[in-house]
Amino acid sequence: MQNLKELIGQSIMKSEETRPLTIKNIQKMHKVLIIPLEYCHYNEKNGRISTYISKYLSTANELKKGDIEAYNKVLEQFIYESNPNALDKTKKNIQLLGQLEPGVILNDGRIIDGNRRFTALRKLKEDGNADIFFKAILLDQSEGIDEKDIKKLELQLQHGKEKPVEYNPIDNLVDIYQDIIENELFSVEEYSQYVNKNVSDVKKMVKRAILMNQFLQYINAEKQYYIARDWEFDTILQDMLNIIERQLKGIDVINILDDKTDKHEVQEYLCIRNTLFTLALTGRMLHTHDLSRHMRDIGKHVIDSDEKDDFLDDIEDHVDDIYDTLHEHDKIDLETLKEVSREIDKVQQDLAQKGEEYIESGKQSDVQTKPVSIMNKVLKDLEKLDFVQLKYMDDETEQDFLTHYSKLKKEMEKIDEALRV
C-alpha cells in the first residue's frame, strides 16, 4: 500500500480546518486533509463489527487487502448492518450539511475514526454524487505511534463524544476481551479511563467477556462471536455470572482457571459453570421463552437451594452427553448447532423438563419456608433491641414505641389464630 503522506499536495489536499488530538498524552492541532475515498480502507479491528467479521471468517472466507475495493465492499456491509438507522441518519446529514466532523486515518489508509462517515460518503458516491472526498487527519506510524496509541485514540474518540453511538453489547464485549485479555493493550483501570466508565463497570464487562469466550470454547465454537450476538447473550452471561459469584464467594472469574492453589474451588466452578452453559445452550436451542428469567429461576430456586447437589448429580449425564456430541464435530457454527440439536433432542427435552421440575419444587419449598424466614428476620431485629434504653425514652418516643408494640402484639395474635386453624 502506498504512503498517503507522499501524496499531500498532489491528489490529497490540505484544508483550512484543524482538529485537536491527544496522542501519548500530548495534545496538538492537526491539519484536516481532503482525501479521495479510494485511498482509504476500513479497519478490520473495528470493535463495532467484530461479530460480523467472526461470522464471515467462520464460513471459510478471508479478508484480503489485495483488492481494496472488494475488501471495502465486505466491511461496508458489516458497518451498515451493525446500525442501519445511524448510518442512514449520517448519510442524510452529510448530504445536507457536508462532512462536519473529520475522521482519522493512518498513512496506509486504515481508518481509525470515521468508519460510519466514510460509509455514508461511499453510499453518496454510489448514488451519483460527484466530488465526494473524506475529510480526515493523517497520522504517520513511522513517527512512533504504536498499536496501543492507536487503540487508545480510537476509544477516546468513540467514547468521548457527548452522545456516542452505542455498541451492540456483544461486539463491545469482544472489543474489551481483545484489548484487555487477548492483546493485553490496557489494564482495566486504563480502559475505564479511556471509555469514561467506572472501574467496577469495566471489570464486570471483562468478566462477562471471559465467560462468553469460555462458553464458545465449551460448545466447540471458539471465537464464533456472532453466535453470542445472534442469541442476544449479554444478559444471559450476567445472569450466569451472578449465580456463580453467589455460589463461590470471593471468586474472581477473570483468573480462576489460572489459579492452581485451590483445585476444589476450580472443580466446583467448572461444575456449576458447565451446567449453566448447557442449560443456556439448551434453552436457546429449544427457544425457551424468556431465557434470562429461566436462568434466574435456576439460580434462585435450584442452585442457591438445598437441592443444588441433587440437581447437579441428576443432570450430570445430560451435560456430559451434550458436551461430547458437540465435540464430535471439527467446529461448531449456527447451522451445525441446529443439526446437533436435532441429534440430541431427547436429551435436551429431558434436561429442560428436569430443570422445570426442580424450579417448581424450589418455588414450592420457598413458599413453605417463607414464614420461617420472615420470623427469623423479625427475631434477629428484636435481638438488636437494648432493653436498658427503654427506661430512658422521652415521652414522645415512648408513645411511638408503645404504638408499634401494640401493633406487634396484634400481629402475634393473628399468628396464634392462624396456627390454631
N, C-alpha and C positions, 0 to 999 in steps of 0.2 A: 504494500500500500504506500501511496505517495505521502510525503510530509507536507501537510497543508500550510505550514508556516512559510514554505518556499513559494507559495502561490499568492501571498499577500501582496497587493499592488498590481496583480495580474488579473486572474479570474476571481480572486477573493478581494473584496474592497473593504476599507475601513469606513465606519460611520462616525457620526459626531457623538454618539451615545457612549456612556461608560457605565460600568456596574461594579460595585464593591464585592470582593470575595475574600474570605479568610482562609488562608492555607498555611499550615504549620504555625498556627496561632498569630499570623501576621496578616492584617487587613490592608489591601491596596486596591486602587481603582484599576479596572481592566477595560481596554477598548473593546467595543462591540463590533464584530465583523459581519459582513453580508456575504453569506456562503451559498453557492449553488447546492441544491438538495442532493445531487448525485455524488457529492464529495462526502456525505455523511452516512453513517450506518448505526443501526440500533445496538444497544448494549445487551448482549445475551445474559449478562449477570443482573439485569434489572429485576429487583425483587418482586415487582408487581406482576410479572408474567412467569415466575419460576415454575408454577404448577403446570402451565400450558407447555412450557419447554420440556418438562419431565414427561408429559404425555406424548409429545411429538417424538422425543428420542426413544420412548418405550416401544414404538412401532417400527423400529429399525431404520428410522430416518436419521440424517446427520445435518448439522448446521455448518455449512461450508461458506467461507467468505470469498471463495474464488470468483463467484458471480455475485457481486454486491447487491444488484437489483433483485435477484432471486432470493437472496438471504433477507433483504429488507421486506420483501413481499410476505414471507412467512411470519416474521416478527411483527409486522404491521397488523396482521390479522389478530395476533395474540393481544396486542395493545388495545385494539378495538373491542375484542370480545371481553376483555377484563373490565371495561366500563364504557359501554357504548353511549350512554347518556352524557357522561362527562366529555367524551370525545366529540359528540355532535355539538354540544354547547361551545366547546373550544373552537370548533370549526366555524360556527356562526359568528362568534366574537371576532375571530381573526378576519373573517370576510367583511365584517362591518367596520372594524377599527384598525385592522392590521395587527401584526405581532407586537404586543406591548411589552412583553417580558422576554428578554433574551435568554437563550439556553446556554449550556456549557458543553464544549466538546474537546476531545484530545486531538493532538496534532495528527493522529492516524485516522481521524474522522469519527471515532466512537463517541456517542452521545452520553454524557454524564447526567445532564439535567435538561429536560425539554422533550422527552420522548413523545408525549401526547401532542405538544405543539408541532413537532416535526411531522407526526402522523396527520394532523389536521392540514398542514401545508401540502403534504403529498396528496391528500384527498382533493384539495382545492385545485392542484395542478392537474389531477386526473379529470376534473370537471371542465377543464379547458381554460382555466385562468392562466394568464401569461405573467411573466416577471415575478415568479414565486421564488423567494430565497429564504434561507434560515438565518435569522439573526442570532449570533452566539459569540461567546467569549472562547478564545482558543488557548488551551493550556498545553505547554510543552513538557512532556515527561522527562526529556533529557536535562531539564533544569532541577532534577532531584525530587520530583513529585512521584511518590510510590503508591502502591495499591491501597494502603491504609489511608493516605491523604485523600485519594480519590473517593473512597467509600465514605470517609468522614464528611467530605464536602457534599456528597450525594445525600447523605442522611440529613445534614444541616439544612440543605436547600429544600428538601421534601417536607421536613417536619417543622421547619422554622416559619412556614407561611401561616398567616392568620387562620385560614381555613384549608388545610391540606386535604387533598383527595384521599379518602380512606382506602387502605389496602383491603383486599379480601383477607379475612383473618388467617387463613391457612397460608396464603402467599407471604403474609407478614411473619408467620412462624418459621417458614422456610428461610426467609432472609435472615432472621435472628439466629437460627441454627447455624447457617453458613458463616455468618460474621463472627459469632462468639464461640461456637463449639468447634465447627469443622475447620475453619481457616484461622481461628484464634486472632482475628484482627483487633478485637476490642475486649476489654473486661466488661462485666455487667455494669459497673459504675460509669465507665466511659460511654458505653452505648446509651445509658439512660440520660446522660448529659446531652448527647447529640440529638436525641429524639424528643427531648423535653418531657420525659416521663419519670415517675418515681422509681428508685432502685428496686423497691419491693414489687412494683408492677412489672418491670422488665424481668425480674427473677422468676415471677410466675409464668411469664411468656416463655422463658428459657425452659422451664420445667415441662410446659405443655409441648414445646418443640421437641424436647428429648423423648417424651412419651410418644409423640407422633412418629418419630423415627424408629423407636423400638417397636411400635405397633406394626409399621410397614415391614420391618425386618421379620417380625413374628409371623406375619401372614405370607411371607416369601415374596414381598413386593417392595424390596428395598428402594427407597428414593422415588417411588411412584407417587409423588406428592399429589397428583391430580385426583387420586382415589380419595384422599382425605378431604380435598376441596369439593369434589362432586358429592361426597357424603355429608358435607357440612359438619365436620367432625370437631370443630373448635370447642363447642360447648360440651360435647361428649368427653373430650380429653380433660377438660376442667372437672367434670363430674367424677371421672376415674381418679384424677389426682386428689380430689377431696377425700374420697374413700380411702385411698392408700395412706394419705397423711393422717387420717383419723386412726387408722389401724396401727400404724407404725410411728408412734410419736417421736418427733425429732429427726425423722428420716430426711435425707437430702437426695431427692430423685436425681439431681444433677450428677452425683458421683457415687451412688450406691453400688453400682456394678463394678466400680474400681476399688471398692473397699474390701480388702482381703482379711480384715481382722475379725469380723463378725459374720461367719458363714451362715449361722442360723438366721440372722436378720435378712441376709441376701436371699436365702431359700424361701423365707416367708414372703418377702417382697415379690419374688418370681411367681410363687403360688397364687397370690392374690392378683397380681398384675395379669398373669396369663389367663386366669379365669375371667377377669373383666374384659380383656382383649377379645376372648372367644365369645362372650355374651354380646359385646358391642358388634362384632362381625356378624354373628347370627341374627342380631336384631336388624341390621341393615339388609341382610340377605332375605329375611322374611318380611321386610317392610313393616317392622313394628311401629305402630302409631306412637308418636312422642317418645322416641328412644331415650331422650335425655331424662324424662320423667321415669321411665322404666329403670334406667341405670341408678337414679337417685333412690328409687324404691328398693332395688337390690342392696344398695349400700345401707340405707336406714333400717330396713326390716329384716335383712338377712345377714350381711357381712358384719354389721355392728351389733348383732344379736347373739344369744347363746347358741343359735342354730348354725353359726358360721362353719364350724369344723365338720358337722354332719353334711352341710351343703357342699363344701369343697370336696369331701370324700365321695359324695353321691354323684357328682358330675365329673369326677377326675377322668374317667374313661372317655366320656364325651369330648372333653377338652383335648385329650391325647389323640383321639381318632381324627378330630377336625384338623389339628396341627399336622399330623402325619400325612393326611390327604393333601393338604396344601403344599407340603414339601416333597410330594412325589413329582411335582411339575418343576421344570427348569426355572421358570419365573412366572409370577402371577401378575395378570393385569385384570381390568374390569371384566373383559369377556371370559377369561379363564375362570374368574371367580363365579360367574354365572354357571359355568359348566360344573365346577366343584360343588356349588350349592345344590345342583340337581343330583349329583352323585351321593351326597350326604344328607339329603332332605330329611330322611327319617331321624338321623342323629340330631339334626338341628331342631326338628319339631319336638323330639323328646326333651332336649335341653331347654327349649323355650317353655315347655309345659312344666318341667321341674322348677324352673325359675319362678313361674307364676304361682305354683303351689306353695313354694317357700315364702314368697311375698305375702300371699293371703294368710298363711299360718302366722307369719310375723306380725301382720296387721292385727289379727285376732288376739295374739298374745299381748300386743301393745295395748289393746282395748281392755283386756282383762287385768293387766298390771298397772294401768294408768292411775287408778285410785291410790294404790300403794305408793307410786312415785310422787303424787301430789302430797300425800300425807307425810312422806319422808321430808319433802321440801319444807312443809309447814313446821315440822318438828325441829329441823335444823335452824330455821329462822327463830323459833321460840327459844332455842338454846342460847341464842345470842343476847337474850334479854337479861339485863343486870337488875335483879330484884331489889338490890340496895338502892338503886336510883329511884325506885317508885316512891320512896319516902320523901324525896326532895323535889318532887314536881310542883310547879306553881299551880294555882287554881285552874287556869285556862288549859294547861297541858294535861292536868289530871282529868278534867272533864272530857277532853278529847280521847284520852286513854280509856276511860270508862265506857264511852260510846262504842269504841272499837271492841272492847272486851265483851260488851253486851251482844254485839253482832256475832262475835266468835262463839259465845255460848249458844245462841240460836242456831248457828250452823252445826254445832256439835249435836244439838238436839235432833236436827234433821238427819244427821248421820245415824244416830241411835234408832230413829224411827225407820230409816231405810234398812238397817241391819235386822230389824225385828220382822220384816215382811217375809 
